[in-house]
Amino acid sequence: MSSLQSELSRGWKIHQQQRPAEAEQIYRRVIALQPNDANAWCYLGIALHDQRHYQQAVESYQRALQLQSKFPIALNNLGNSLRYVGQFEEADQCFQKAITLQPNYFNAYKNRGTLHAWNGNLDLALQYYGQALELSPQDAELHRNLGVIYLLQGRFAEGWTQYRWRWRVGDLNRLPSIPVWDGTHPSGKAILLTAEQGLGDTLQFVRFAEILRQRGAKTLIHCQAALMALLQNNANLGPVYPNNLAVPQPMDVQCSLLDVADLLQLDLPTIPGMAGYIQPTQNLRQYWQATLPKSPGQFRIGIAWQGNPDHQADLYRSCPLSEFEAIARIDGVQLVSLQKGFGSQQLDQWRGPPIMRLDDSTDTSSGAFMDTAAIMQSLDLVITSDTAIAHLGGALGVPTWIVLSFVPDWRWLLQRSDSPWYPSVRLFRQPSAGDWTNVFAAVERALVDVLKSARSLKGNP
């Protein structure tokens, strides 16, 4: 093996240790010495993709293919990066070329299925996932992806069966010392309910603690420390403990909050559409009702636009703050920013009517979401992208409008404007991928209708 090939191998080992920026520098040094090495350009593309520099990754793979046109791995990887920059047709062509060169190329089939899932072509996604499954019947990630599509389609029985495979993917963990609940009658069982994914997931599925307790179980919620204050205020959910600490008492079994829905064989007709199962403290509600500036006659709308950028679908589910401008210009409307952290910098580029900004100390003294929850209950409406704020609004039971990407998260299902999970939620969907303009035009029309109705009830013209 040449010294340059050894250097590439060293870079790849570092890359596999989740250090893509360091690996990138090694690949670039190899390319500087050997600019016609197609493998080095391909490795560089992988490092750039893993750092979310998708357009640069595309250019690296294209360079590799200029040097070596029959290069299935580069074609597959190029298709993947093109997917992230929204060039779906070009990505599909890349996957087809990779499969033509290597008919049993499992990753190309799987990635092609994911491409079409993202683009809303669910039948094609299932077709390519099916072909991938023939090549690798035990691939856990593929089964999980199938489960997501089935759940999105409302095919819950198939969806739960496939989605369960996520536990074999390797990015989720259970506590090793407690048996996993098998769904047998919960009466008398001490069940540890664990938070499996993000804050929004916990807010959505924590309702099952109350349901299991109604069925005779003794539950302990073991969740993100950030949610402790909010959840502990709700006695119907039972005791809550932070999952950065060991479980404080013996438990019979454990179950993730999301898996309760699976084990209870939840289907569309049996989804417990609950509202108000989470509440802030009464004193915080009173405090914010007294503290928020008085604006008689104003229709106050809390807004959030940016989710966690680490989420793979955030590129699609988060919307620009600028899309709210037409809403802000409706007579009588006042926007209140509920955005915290990521995305807040967009407020500095805002060109519309003034947005009320909350103090930086919000949610710092009482606990995460505590002030926000109390503030939301003092507003007339919440409009948000698919973030934890959407789930908080639904759990609180406050009127919440959620703007959704063309292919949303599975829990929002397809082609409906309501949510069986949250009675107070209304959904506004992109008619095509990336089209926020028409979503917000629909929101604007709906809001004008709401304001007209409100004024009519008050006897105003």
C-alpha positions in Angstrom: 0.0 0.0 0.0 1.4 3.4 -1.0 1.9 6.1 1.7 -1.0 8.1 0.3 -3.3 5.1 0.5 -2.2 4.6 4.0 -3.0 8.2 4.8 -6.5 7.7 3.3 -7.0 4.7 5.5 -5.8 6.7 8.5 -8.2 9.4 7.7 -11.1 7.0 7.4 -10.3 5.5 10.8 -10.5 9.0 12.3 -13.7 9.6 10.3 -15.3 6.5 11.8 -14.5 7.9 15.3 -17.0 10.7 14.6 -14.2 13.2 13.8 -15.1 14.2 10.2 -13.4 17.7 10.4 -10.0 16.1 11.2 -10.6 13.5 8.5 -11.4 16.2 6.0 -8.0 17.8 6.5 -6.2 14.5 5.9 -8.3 13.9 2.7 -7.4 17.4 1.5 -3.7 16.8 2.0 -3.9 13.6 0.0 -5.8 15.4 -2.8 -3.1 18.2 -2.8 -0.5 15.6 -3.5 -2.6 13.4 -5.8 -5.5 15.5 -7.3 -6.6 12.7 -9.7 -7.3 10.2 -6.9 -11.1 9.5 -7.2 -11.2 7.7 -3.9 -9.8 10.7 -2.1 -12.4 13.0 -3.6 -15.1 10.5 -2.6 -13.8 10.3 1.0 -13.7 14.1 1.1 -17.4 14.2 0.0 -18.4 11.9 2.8 -16.6 14.1 5.4 -18.2 17.2 4.0 -21.7 15.6 4.0 -21.2 14.5 7.6 -20.5 18.1 8.5 -23.7 19.2 6.6 -21.7 21.0 3.9 -24.0 19.3 1.4 -23.3 21.5 -1.7 -19.5 21.1 -1.2 -20.0 17.3 -0.8 -21.9 17.3 -4.2 -19.0 19.0 -5.8 -16.5 16.5 -4.4 -18.5 13.5 -5.5 -18.9 15.1 -9.0 -15.1 15.5 -9.1 -14.6 11.8 -8.2 -17.0 10.8 -11.0 -15.2 12.9 -13.5 -12.1 10.9 -12.7 -13.9 7.6 -12.5 -17.3 7.5 -14.2 -18.2 3.9 -13.2 -18.0 4.5 -9.4 -21.2 3.1 -7.7 -20.2 4.4 -4.2 -19.7 7.9 -5.4 -22.9 7.8 -7.4 -24.9 6.6 -4.3 -23.3 9.2 -2.1 -23.9 12.0 -4.6 -27.5 11.0 -4.7 -27.7 11.3 -1.0 -26.1 14.8 -0.9 -28.3 15.9 -3.8 -31.3 14.9 -1.7 -30.3 17.3 1.1 -30.0 20.2 -1.3 -33.4 19.5 -2.8 -32.3 18.2 -6.2 -34.6 15.1 -6.1 -34.7 14.2 -9.8 -30.9 14.4 -10.1 -30.5 12.3 -7.0 -32.9 9.6 -8.3 -30.8 9.4 -11.5 -27.7 8.9 -9.5 -29.2 6.0 -7.6 -30.4 4.5 -10.8 -26.9 4.7 -12.3 -25.4 3.1 -9.1 -27.9 0.3 -9.3 -27.3 -0.3 -13.0 -23.6 -0.7 -12.3 -24.2 -2.8 -9.2 -27.6 -4.4 -9.2 -27.4 -5.8 -5.7 -26.3 -2.4 -4.2 -28.4 -2.4 -1.0 -27.6 1.2 0.2 -28.6 2.6 -3.2 -32.0 1.0 -3.0 -32.4 2.1 0.6 -31.3 5.7 -0.1 -33.5 5.8 -3.1 -36.4 4.8 -1.0 -35.6 7.5 1.5 -35.3 10.1 -1.3 -38.9 9.3 -2.4 -40.2 9.2 1.2 -38.8 12.8 1.6 -40.3 13.8 -1.7 -43.7 12.5 -0.9 -43.7 9.6 -3.4 -44.5 7.0 -0.7 -45.5 4.2 -3.1 -42.1 4.5 -4.7 -40.4 4.7 -1.3 -42.1 1.4 -0.3 -41.1 -0.2 -3.6 -37.4 0.6 -3.2 -37.4 -0.2 0.5 -39.0 -3.6 -0.5 -36.2 -4.2 -3.0 -33.7 -3.3 -0.3 -35.4 -5.6 2.1 -34.9 -8.6 -0.3 -31.2 -7.9 -0.2 -30.9 -7.4 3.5 -34.0 -8.8 5.4 -32.6 -8.0 8.8 -31.5 -4.4 8.3 -32.9 -2.6 11.4 -32.8 0.9 9.9 -34.7 -0.2 6.9 -37.5 -1.8 9.0 -37.6 1.4 11.1 -38.0 3.5 8.0 -40.8 1.3 6.8 -42.5 1.8 10.1 -42.3 5.5 9.8 -44.1 5.4 6.4 -46.8 3.1 7.6 -47.4 5.3 10.7 -47.5 8.4 8.5 -50.1 6.6 6.3 -52.2 5.7 9.4 -51.4 2.0 9.0 -50.7 1.6 12.7 -50.7 -2.2 13.1 -48.0 -2.5 10.4 -46.3 0.6 11.5 -45.7 -0.3 15.2 -44.4 -3.8 14.1 -41.8 -2.3 11.8 -41.0 0.8 14.0 -40.1 -1.4 16.9 -36.9 -2.3 14.9 -35.5 1.1 15.9 -34.2 -0.5 19.1 -31.8 -2.5 17.0 -30.4 0.4 15.0 -28.0 1.2 17.9 -28.8 4.9 18.7 -31.3 4.2 21.4 -30.6 2.6 24.8 -32.6 0.9 27.5 -31.6 0.5 31.1 -29.8 -2.9 31.4 -31.0 -3.9 34.8 -34.8 -3.7 34.4 -36.9 -6.0 32.3 -38.8 -4.6 29.3 -42.6 -4.5 29.7 -44.3 -6.9 27.3 -47.7 -5.2 27.4 -49.4 -7.6 29.8 -52.1 -6.0 32.0 -50.4 -3.1 33.9 -52.4 -3.3 37.1 -50.1 -3.6 40.1 -46.9 -3.2 38.1 -44.3 -0.6 38.9 -43.5 0.7 35.3 -40.5 2.9 34.6 -41.5 5.2 31.7 -38.5 6.4 29.8 -38.0 9.3 27.4 -36.8 7.9 24.2 -36.3 10.8 21.8 -36.7 14.6 21.9 -38.5 17.0 24.2 -41.5 17.2 21.8 -41.8 13.4 21.8 -41.8 13.4 25.6 -44.5 16.1 25.8 -46.7 14.1 23.3 -46.4 10.6 24.8 -46.2 11.5 28.5 -50.0 11.3 28.5 -49.6 7.5 28.7 -48.4 7.8 32.3 -51.9 9.0 33.3 -53.5 6.3 31.2 -51.5 3.5 32.7 -52.1 4.8 36.2 -55.9 4.8 35.5 -55.4 1.1 34.6 -53.8 0.3 38.0 -50.1 0.7 37.3 -47.6 2.5 39.5 -45.5 4.6 37.2 -42.3 6.7 37.4 -41.4 9.0 34.5 -37.7 9.0 33.8 -37.3 11.9 31.4 -35.1 14.8 30.3 -34.0 17.0 33.3 -35.2 20.1 31.3 -38.8 18.9 31.6 -38.8 18.1 35.3 -40.4 21.3 36.5 -43.2 21.3 33.9 -44.1 17.6 34.4 -43.8 17.6 38.1 -46.6 20.2 38.4 -49.1 17.7 37.0 -50.1 15.2 39.7 -52.1 13.1 37.2 -48.8 12.0 35.6 -47.4 10.6 38.8 -43.8 11.0 40.0 -41.1 12.3 37.6 -37.4 11.9 37.9 -34.5 13.2 35.7 -32.9 10.6 33.5 -29.4 12.0 34.1 -29.7 10.3 37.5 -30.1 6.7 38.5 -33.6 5.4 39.0 -34.4 6.1 42.7 -36.5 3.0 43.5 -36.9 -0.6 42.4 -39.2 -1.0 39.3 -40.8 -4.2 37.9 -40.4 -3.3 34.2 -39.4 -0.5 31.9 -41.1 0.9 28.8 -40.4 4.0 26.6 -43.3 6.4 26.6 -43.6 5.9 22.8 -43.6 2.1 23.1 -46.7 2.3 25.4 -48.7 3.3 22.3 -47.3 0.2 20.5 -48.0 -2.2 23.4 -51.6 -0.8 23.8 -52.0 -1.5 20.1 -53.1 2.1 19.5 -54.9 2.8 16.2 -56.5 5.9 14.7 -59.9 5.4 16.5 -58.2 4.7 19.8 -55.6 7.6 20.0 -56.3 9.3 23.3 -56.8 12.9 22.0 -56.2 14.6 25.3 -55.9 18.4 26.0 -54.7 20.1 29.1 -52.9 17.1 30.5 -49.9 19.5 31.1 -50.3 22.7 33.0 -48.0 25.4 34.4 -48.4 26.5 38.0 -51.3 28.8 38.8 -49.0 31.5 40.2 -47.0 31.6 36.9 -50.2 32.0 34.9 -51.3 34.8 37.1 -47.8 36.4 37.0 -47.7 36.5 33.2 -51.2 37.6 32.8 -50.3 40.6 35.0 -46.8 41.1 33.5 -47.4 41.0 29.8 -47.9 44.5 28.5 -51.6 45.4 28.0 -52.8 45.7 24.5 -56.5 46.2 24.4 -58.2 45.0 21.2 -55.0 43.2 20.0 -55.1 39.6 18.9 -51.9 38.1 20.3 -50.2 35.3 18.5 -47.2 33.4 19.9 -44.9 32.2 17.1 -42.0 29.8 16.8 -40.2 28.9 13.5 -37.0 27.0 14.1 -36.6 23.4 15.4 -33.5 21.6 16.5 -31.0 21.9 13.6 -29.5 18.6 14.7 -32.7 16.8 13.5 -32.1 15.4 10.1 -35.4 16.8 8.8 -35.0 20.3 10.3 -34.0 21.6 6.9 -37.5 21.0 5.7 -39.7 21.3 8.9 -38.3 24.7 10.0 -39.5 27.8 8.2 -38.0 31.3 7.9 -39.3 33.9 10.3 -39.8 36.2 7.3 -42.8 34.0 6.3 -44.8 35.5 9.2 -44.6 39.1 7.8 -48.0 39.1 6.1 -49.6 37.8 9.2 -47.9 40.5 11.3 -49.4 43.2 9.0 -53.0 42.1 9.6 -54.8 44.9 11.4 -55.2 44.1 15.1 -52.5 41.3 15.2 -49.5 41.4 17.5 -46.8 38.7 17.3 -45.0 37.4 20.4 -41.8 35.4 19.9 -41.7 32.1 21.7 -38.5 31.2 19.9 -35.5 30.3 22.2 -32.0 29.6 21.1 -31.5 28.4 17.5 -33.3 30.7 15.1 -33.6 33.6 17.4 -31.0 35.6 15.5 -33.5 35.9 12.7 -35.3 38.5 14.8 -32.5 40.9 14.1 -33.3 40.8 10.4 -37.0 41.1 10.8 -38.6 43.8 8.6 -42.2 43.6 9.6 -44.2 45.3 12.4 -42.5 44.9 15.8 -42.6 41.5 17.4 -42.8 41.4 21.2 -39.7 39.7 22.6 -39.6 38.0 25.9 -36.9 38.6 28.4 -33.8 36.4 28.2 -34.6 35.2 31.8 -37.8 33.5 30.5 -37.8 29.8 31.5 -34.5 30.1 33.4 -35.7 30.4 37.0 -38.9 28.3 37.0 -37.7 25.6 34.6 -37.7 24.9 30.9 -41.1 25.7 29.2 -42.7 26.8 32.5 -42.8 30.5 31.7 -43.5 29.7 28.1 -46.4 27.5 29.0 -47.9 30.2 31.2 -47.4 32.8 28.5 -49.0 30.6 25.9 -52.1 30.4 28.0 -52.3 34.2 28.0 -52.3 34.4 24.2 -55.1 34.1 21.7 -53.3 31.7 19.4 -49.9 30.0 18.8 -48.5 29.5 15.2 -45.4 27.3 15.0 -43.5 25.0 12.8 -43.1 21.4 13.9 -41.1 22.0 17.1 -41.5 21.2 20.8 -43.7 24.4 21.0 -46.2 22.6 18.8 -46.5 19.7 21.2 -46.5 22.0 24.2 -49.4 23.9 22.7 -51.3 20.7 22.1 -50.6 19.3 25.5 -51.7 22.6 27.2 -54.9 22.6 25.0 -54.3 26.1 23.7 -55.3 26.9 20.1 -52.2 26.0 18.1 -51.7 26.1 14.3 -48.8 24.1 13.0 -47.3 24.7 9.6 -46.0 21.4 8.2 -43.5 20.4 5.5 -44.8 18.5 2.4 -43.9 15.2 4.1 -44.3 15.8 7.8 -43.3 13.8 10.8 -45.4 10.6 11.0 -47.5 11.8 14.0 -49.2 14.4 11.8 -50.5 11.8 9.3 -51.5 12.9 5.8 -54.2 15.0 4.2 -56.0 16.2 7.3 -56.2 19.6 9.0 -56.8 18.3 12.5 -54.7 16.0 14.8 -56.2 13.0 16.6 -53.5 13.6 19.2 -54.4 17.2 20.1 -58.0 18.5 19.9 -56.8 22.2 20.0 -54.4 21.8 17.0 -55.0 22.8 13.4 -52.6 21.7 10.6 -51.5 23.7 7.6 -49.6 21.7 5.0 -47.2 22.5 2.2 -48.8 21.7 -1.2 -45.3 20.9 -2.6 -41.9 20.4 -1.1 -40.4 23.7 0.1 -43.5 25.8 -0.5 -44.0 27.9 2.6 -45.6 30.7 0.6 -48.8 28.9 0.0 -48.9 27.5 3.6 -48.7 31.0 5.1 -51.2 32.3 2.5 -53.7 29.7 3.9 -52.8 30.7 7.5 -53.4 34.3 6.6 -56.8 33.6 5.1 -57.8 31.4 8.1 -56.6 34.1 10.6 -58.6 36.8 8.8 -61.7 34.6 9.1 -61.0 34.1 12.9 -60.7 37.8 13.4 -63.9 38.6 11.6 -65.8 36.0 13.7 -64.3 37.4 16.9 -65.2 40.9 16.0 -68.7 39.9 15.0 -69.2 38.2 18.3 -68.2 41.4 20.1 -70.5 43.4 17.9 -67.7 45.2 16.1 -67.8 45.8 12.3 
